[in-house]
Amino acid sequence: MFKRKGQSTLEYALIIAVVVAGLLLMQHYVRRGYAGRLKGASDDMGEQFDPSAYTGNFNITQSSQTRQSVHSRVTRTEHLADQQNIRTGQENVAAWQEDQDLYSR
């Protein structure tokens, strides 16, 4: 009554449909597992930078020597010396304490 080739193709199509449906249903759990592993890896690295625990006070001095000339409406800039940056000051990173809520400010 049924052709063997048609029955075999239908069976393969059903197997593929079940596998695809299973993968679609597992997608949420795989994503959560990956996020959990990523969080675990970042926790193993230790304390991360917290901008609310950082203070800094710096003076930055920049100096450079350039010469600009304009000829026939064309501006030419010539660098005579390298730019120098001098940074002086202090910075402080507060230690995080377990019972301290740094984000309540």
Helices and strands as residue ranges (DSSP letters): H 4-45, G 51-53, E 54-71, E 74-93, G 102-104
